[in-house]
């Protein structure tokens, strides 16, 4: 008999090629704050959705200057745009950064609360504006989660986690991911796999429903990562990746991520390494560190990434998980060492100190990670 648990499913999901063109039908009348980034606009990925919104008679307030690892200033500027334009709803269109900004902007606009009052877990008391999220990468799962991460001055990443940030709808349109460069497909795909693995092995709030979604997500992602990288126009692989990333997002929204993410965040903050790549760089080292504490769980996941592991013993299945993930990252073209992204031995102490600020995540890891452990893990990844 399992322990009592609470599970939240998240937004209503609408999945299928071309569904982004139906965006307007999900929104109330009135101006819409459309949060995205300039690359999305330049690639033309948002053109159909923007045209559909305009043809519906809505005025679009475009916030297209969202950077990777978005800053507090960017968030506040975006919210002010929505306030000045009397936005009645918000759309987040893009990767994790635009979606995170959209989630917080929608909440701040609807609730009138101050950002400094809601940092952390469950600190909100109001309700946001109607929100629709449209991912253009198969990775972050941000469209599924109640979490938004902002980079503060000093390169500290700080988050808000609250059910009030969950979108009303998530639109999964695989045609939006067809043009992704191989490097982005690989990094975001590995990121989603980390979400599934860390949800499945979370020391807190792991439950049968999050386990079910994490397993299905990992199986979809492992089977389709290389096809999506090697055949960019493979719509079936893209659709499977997008669904896998979403399921992993729902899983870790309920069973939170741990040490890989805690050690990845300082790489993004200090060195502006893309989030998915940061996770890929730290994944094998943190899994190896956790091996004794999470052996049985890793063994259960091994055959999902490589069916050939199914008939082996637990130790071989757990080790096989780590080696298969390492191989997938390498074959997809990902860098494997921190030195390849500008990190040197002189940076290890600062990175380890920064990682200790992520206690919200470290508390979920199957094995405690001290500052000394963190330094050794960064050194191993160097």
VMD Tcl script that draws the C-alpha trace (Angstrom):
set ca {
  {0.00 0.00 0.00}
  {1.48 3.34 -1.05}
  {1.76 6.39 1.18}
  {-0.86 9.15 0.86}
  {-0.09 11.64 -1.91}
  {-1.49 14.62 -3.80}
  {-1.16 14.89 -7.58}
  {-2.01 17.84 -9.85}
  {-2.44 17.14 -13.55}
  {-1.79 20.66 -14.81}
  {-3.18 22.45 -17.89}
  {-5.65 21.12 -20.40}
  {-3.56 19.71 -23.25}
  {-4.37 20.23 -26.93}
  {-1.97 18.25 -29.12}
  {-1.54 17.91 -32.86}
  {0.02 19.45 -35.97}
  {-1.30 22.96 -36.63}
  {-3.07 23.36 -33.29}
  {-1.21 26.63 -32.58}
  {-3.45 28.27 -35.18}
  {-6.44 27.65 -32.88}
  {-4.95 29.80 -30.12}
  {-7.60 32.52 -30.26}
  {-10.43 30.13 -29.39}
  {-8.84 29.51 -25.98}
  {-8.63 33.16 -24.93}
  {-11.18 35.64 -23.60}
  {-11.97 38.81 -25.60}
  {-9.59 41.74 -25.26}
  {-5.90 42.53 -25.74}
  {-3.43 39.63 -25.42}
  {0.15 39.92 -24.13}
  {2.18 37.66 -26.46}
  {5.51 36.72 -24.80}
  {8.21 35.25 -27.02}
  {11.77 35.92 -28.22}
  {13.23 37.56 -31.30}
  {14.56 34.32 -32.77}
  {11.05 32.84 -32.74}
  {9.79 35.93 -34.56}
  {12.69 35.94 -37.05}
  {12.20 32.24 -37.84}
  {8.53 32.91 -38.54}
  {7.39 30.28 -36.03}
  {4.87 32.64 -34.42}
  {3.56 34.13 -37.68}
  {0.52 31.85 -37.98}
  {-0.50 32.23 -34.35}
  {-0.09 36.02 -34.43}
  {-2.15 36.27 -37.63}
  {-4.89 34.11 -36.13}
  {-5.02 36.34 -33.04}
  {-5.23 39.49 -35.15}
  {-7.94 37.98 -37.37}
  {-9.95 37.23 -34.24}
  {-10.07 40.98 -33.58}
  {-7.70 40.97 -30.61}
  {-4.99 43.56 -30.21}
  {-1.63 41.83 -29.71}
  {0.85 43.35 -27.26}
  {4.14 41.83 -28.41}
  {6.91 41.22 -25.86}
  {9.62 39.63 -27.99}
  {12.80 40.58 -26.14}
  {12.94 37.62 -23.73}
  {16.51 36.41 -23.38}
  {17.83 33.04 -22.22}
  {17.89 32.91 -18.41}
  {15.50 35.89 -18.28}
  {16.30 38.66 -15.83}
  {14.08 40.35 -13.31}
  {14.27 43.53 -15.41}
  {12.93 41.63 -18.42}
  {10.06 40.19 -16.39}
  {9.14 43.58 -14.94}
  {9.31 45.25 -18.37}
  {7.06 42.55 -19.83}
  {4.52 42.91 -17.04}
  {4.53 46.68 -17.52}
  {3.81 46.24 -21.24}
  {0.81 44.13 -20.33}
  {-0.35 46.65 -17.75}
  {-0.08 49.58 -20.16}
  {-1.94 47.63 -22.83}
  {-4.69 46.46 -20.45}
  {-3.99 42.83 -21.34}
  {-6.92 40.49 -20.75}
  {-4.86 37.33 -21.30}
  {-1.28 36.13 -21.80}
  {0.34 33.72 -24.26}
  {3.81 32.28 -23.71}
  {5.24 31.11 -27.06}
  {8.71 29.59 -27.23}
  {11.13 27.71 -25.02}
  {11.35 27.73 -21.25}
  {12.41 31.36 -20.95}
  {9.40 32.98 -22.68}
  {7.04 30.54 -20.96}
  {8.50 31.28 -17.51}
  {8.21 35.03 -18.07}
  {4.65 34.59 -19.37}
  {3.64 32.59 -16.30}
  {4.91 35.20 -13.88}
  {3.67 38.16 -15.94}
  {0.18 36.62 -16.10}
  {0.18 36.10 -12.36}
  {1.51 39.55 -11.47}
  {-0.96 41.26 -13.83}
  {-3.96 39.32 -12.57}
  {-3.17 39.34 -8.87}
  {-1.53 42.75 -8.46}
  {0.94 41.15 -6.06}
  {4.59 42.14 -5.73}
  {7.25 39.76 -7.05}
  {9.29 39.91 -3.83}
  {6.30 38.59 -1.88}
  {5.96 35.36 -3.89}
  {9.47 33.89 -4.20}
  {9.65 30.27 -3.07}
  {6.98 27.62 -2.79}
  {3.28 28.36 -2.31}
  {3.58 32.05 -1.45}
  {0.87 33.31 -3.81}
  {-2.63 34.26 -2.67}
  {-4.29 35.62 -5.83}
  {-5.07 34.53 -9.39}
  {-3.39 35.37 -12.67}
  {-4.80 36.34 -16.05}
  {-5.93 33.53 -18.42}
  {-2.76 31.92 -19.75}
  {-1.98 29.67 -22.74}
  {1.51 28.21 -23.21}
  {2.87 27.00 -26.56}
  {6.27 25.26 -26.42}
  {8.51 25.43 -29.48}
  {11.13 23.07 -28.03}
  {10.68 19.54 -26.67}
  {12.52 20.00 -23.43}
  {11.72 22.29 -20.55}
  {8.18 21.09 -19.84}
  {7.52 24.61 -18.56}
  {4.06 24.54 -20.15}
  {3.12 21.81 -17.64}
  {4.60 23.14 -14.41}
  {3.76 25.62 -11.64}
  {7.37 26.84 -11.58}
  {9.09 29.89 -13.13}
  {12.80 30.69 -12.79}
  {14.24 34.22 -13.01}
  {17.90 35.32 -12.93}
  {18.60 38.03 -10.36}
  {21.52 40.48 -10.24}
  {24.66 38.56 -9.25}
  {23.60 35.64 -11.47}
  {21.47 34.02 -8.77}
  {18.56 32.00 -10.11}
  {15.40 32.26 -8.01}
  {12.06 30.57 -8.52}
  {8.37 30.86 -7.82}
  {6.42 27.62 -7.44}
  {2.66 27.82 -7.04}
  {-0.45 26.24 -8.55}
  {-1.50 29.80 -9.45}
  {1.17 29.76 -12.20}
  {-0.25 26.70 -13.99}
  {-1.58 27.59 -17.45}
  {-5.17 26.98 -18.39}
  {-4.10 25.36 -21.67}
  {-0.94 23.88 -23.17}
  {-0.82 23.67 -26.98}
  {1.54 20.95 -28.24}
  {2.07 21.59 -31.96}
  {4.97 19.50 -33.30}
  {5.21 21.54 -36.51}
  {6.70 24.36 -34.41}
  {9.70 22.17 -33.53}
  {10.54 20.99 -37.07}
  {13.07 23.74 -37.72}
  {15.04 23.36 -34.50}
  {18.82 23.12 -34.96}
  {20.32 19.77 -33.98}
  {22.10 21.26 -30.95}
  {18.85 22.66 -29.56}
  {16.95 19.43 -30.25}
  {19.66 17.46 -28.43}
  {20.01 19.77 -25.43}
  {16.29 20.19 -24.82}
  {15.69 16.47 -25.29}
  {18.32 15.56 -22.70}
  {16.82 18.19 -20.39}
  {13.44 16.46 -20.63}
  {15.05 13.09 -19.91}
  {16.65 14.55 -16.78}
  {13.20 15.77 -15.67}
  {11.81 12.25 -16.01}
  {14.75 10.58 -14.22}
  {14.87 13.06 -11.35}
  {11.09 12.92 -10.87}
  {11.28 9.12 -10.71}
  {14.07 9.20 -8.12}
  {12.95 12.26 -6.14}
  {13.40 11.90 -2.39}
  {10.27 14.01 -1.84}
  {6.72 13.66 -3.20}
  {7.45 10.78 -5.61}
  {4.18 8.91 -6.14}
  {2.60 6.28 -8.43}
  {1.17 8.83 -10.88}
  {4.39 10.81 -11.26}
  {6.24 7.49 -11.66}
  {3.90 6.37 -14.44}
  {4.34 9.63 -16.37}
  {8.11 9.72 -15.82}
  {8.51 6.20 -17.18}
  {6.38 6.87 -20.25}
  {8.20 10.16 -20.85}
  {11.65 8.58 -20.61}
  {10.70 5.78 -22.99}
  {9.33 8.23 -25.59}
  {12.31 10.55 -25.30}
  {15.01 7.87 -25.42}
  {13.46 6.23 -28.49}
  {13.01 9.46 -30.44}
  {15.94 11.73 -29.52}
  {18.33 10.49 -32.22}
  {15.64 10.22 -34.95}
  {14.64 13.84 -34.22}
  {18.28 14.95 -34.35}
  {19.21 12.99 -37.46}
  {16.00 13.56 -39.45}
  {14.81 17.06 -38.45}
  {11.65 16.79 -40.56}
  {10.49 13.58 -38.88}
  {7.11 14.79 -37.61}
  {6.33 11.57 -35.73}
  {9.60 11.79 -33.79}
  {9.03 15.49 -33.09}
  {5.51 14.78 -31.84}
  {6.78 11.99 -29.57}
  {9.51 14.26 -28.18}
  {7.04 17.07 -27.49}
  {4.66 14.71 -25.69}
  {7.52 13.11 -23.77}
  {8.77 16.50 -22.62}
  {5.27 17.46 -21.51}
  {4.71 14.23 -19.57}
  {8.09 14.69 -17.89}
  {7.00 18.23 -17.00}
  {3.82 16.99 -15.33}
  {5.87 14.35 -13.49}
  {8.41 16.79 -12.06}
  {5.73 19.36 -11.30}
  {4.58 16.81 -8.70}
  {7.81 14.98 -7.81}
  {10.46 17.72 -7.95}
  {13.90 17.51 -9.56}
  {17.14 17.22 -7.60}
  {20.91 17.31 -7.80}
  {21.42 17.48 -11.57}
  {19.35 20.65 -11.77}
  {20.90 22.11 -8.61}
  {24.37 21.81 -10.13}
  {23.22 22.85 -13.61}
  {21.76 26.20 -12.55}
  {25.10 27.82 -11.61}
  {26.45 26.93 -15.07}
  {23.59 28.88 -16.61}
  {23.91 31.77 -14.20}
  {27.69 32.17 -14.30}
  {28.58 30.97 -17.79}
  {25.25 31.35 -19.64}
  {25.35 27.70 -20.68}
  {21.90 26.76 -22.07}
  {19.86 24.97 -19.43}
  {19.52 21.69 -21.33}
  {23.26 21.53 -22.01}
  {24.01 22.31 -18.34}
  {21.88 19.33 -17.33}
  {23.52 17.07 -19.92}
  {26.99 18.00 -18.67}
  {26.21 17.18 -15.04}
  {23.85 14.22 -15.57}
  {26.32 11.28 -15.71}
  {28.33 12.57 -12.76}
  {25.36 13.13 -10.46}
  {23.82 9.78 -11.44}
  {27.13 8.08 -10.66}
  {27.25 9.90 -7.29}
  {23.67 8.76 -6.53}
  {24.21 5.18 -7.72}
  {24.22 3.37 -4.36}
  {21.26 5.36 -3.00}
  {19.13 5.03 -6.16}
  {20.35 1.71 -7.56}
  {16.96 -0.03 -7.62}
  {15.22 2.93 -9.23}
  {17.93 3.38 -11.84}
  {17.69 -0.35 -12.58}
  {13.96 0.03 -13.23}
  {14.65 2.84 -15.70}
  {17.53 1.14 -17.53}
  {15.42 -1.07 -19.84}
  {13.29 1.95 -20.79}
  {16.26 3.64 -22.46}
  {17.75 0.39 -23.80}
  {15.49 -2.68 -24.04}
  {18.61 -4.90 -24.25}
  {19.15 -4.21 -20.54}
  {15.91 -5.99 -19.66}
  {17.37 -9.41 -18.90}
  {20.35 -8.23 -16.87}
  {20.87 -7.88 -13.12}
  {20.04 -4.72 -11.18}
  {23.62 -3.43 -11.07}
  {24.02 -3.87 -14.84}
  {20.64 -2.25 -15.54}
  {21.48 0.77 -13.36}
  {24.93 1.17 -14.90}
  {23.37 0.65 -18.31}
  {21.05 3.61 -17.72}
  {24.03 5.87 -17.08}
  {26.04 4.59 -20.03}
  {23.09 4.76 -22.44}
  {22.38 8.36 -21.45}
  {26.05 9.22 -21.88}
  {26.02 7.60 -25.32}
  {22.81 9.36 -26.40}
  {24.25 12.72 -25.44}
  {27.49 12.01 -27.31}
  {25.75 10.65 -30.44}
  {23.40 13.62 -30.53}
  {26.44 15.92 -30.69}
  {26.47 17.37 -27.18}
  {29.69 18.58 -25.52}
  {30.67 16.29 -22.65}
  {33.10 18.39 -20.56}
  {32.73 21.66 -18.66}
  {36.02 22.83 -20.17}
  {34.25 22.88 -23.55}
  {31.87 25.61 -22.31}
  {34.49 27.86 -20.72}
  {34.71 26.49 -17.17}
  {38.19 26.19 -15.64}
  {39.63 24.82 -12.38}
  {39.58 28.34 -10.92}
  {35.76 28.38 -11.15}
  {34.99 25.24 -9.17}
  {34.81 26.79 -5.69}
  {32.37 29.48 -6.83}
  {30.20 26.98 -8.69}
  {30.03 24.73 -5.63}
  {29.07 27.68 -3.43}
  {26.40 28.71 -5.93}
  {24.99 25.17 -6.01}
  {24.44 25.30 -2.26}
  {21.93 28.12 -2.81}
  {19.67 25.56 -4.52}
  {18.48 23.86 -1.32}
  {14.94 23.71 -2.77}
  {16.34 21.22 -5.30}
  {19.12 19.58 -3.29}
  {16.57 18.40 -0.72}
  {15.00 16.19 -3.42}
  {18.19 14.35 -4.35}
  {18.37 10.65 -3.41}
  {21.72 11.28 -1.68}
  {22.69 14.46 0.20}
  {25.14 16.71 -1.69}
  {27.48 18.87 0.41}
  {29.50 21.80 -0.92}
  {32.56 19.55 -0.99}
  {30.61 16.93 -2.95}
  {29.45 19.57 -5.40}
  {33.02 20.73 -6.00}
  {34.12 17.14 -6.66}
  {31.24 16.65 -9.11}
  {32.16 19.80 -11.03}
  {35.80 18.66 -11.03}
  {34.77 15.26 -12.41}
  {32.83 17.01 -15.19}
  {35.70 19.37 -16.04}
}
mol new
graphics top color blue
foreach p $ca { graphics top sphere $p radius 0.5 }
foreach p [lrange $ca 0 end-1] q [lrange $ca 1 end] { graphics top cylinder $p $q radius 0.2 }
display resetview
